[in-house]
Amino acid sequence: MAAVRMYTTEVCPFCVRAKALLRQRGVSEIEEIRIDLDPEQRARMMEATGRRTVPQIFIGDTHVGGCDDLVALDQRGGLAPLLAA
């Protein structure tokens, strides 16, 4: 299974929803990068994604986007193959 990395904050309901969906799809380990605890990580996230909001989700080297992007990818049938890569 591909590695999953997610930029998050402690009180983000979209982060919780994204993590729940990933777990439903068999992801047992998510590398969480808490940008509320480390402002440098927020800057890295913005540089890598061009976005300011969380979550920002990477599966392998692919930037999936935020929670809505993850849900849409799953509904299109694209999440399982990306996780399996």
Secondary structure, DSSP 4 states (H G I P E B T S, - for coil): ---EEEEE-TT-HHHHHHHHHHHHTT---EEEEETTT-HHHHHHHHHHHS--SS-EEEETTEEEESHHHHHHHHHTT-HHHHHH-
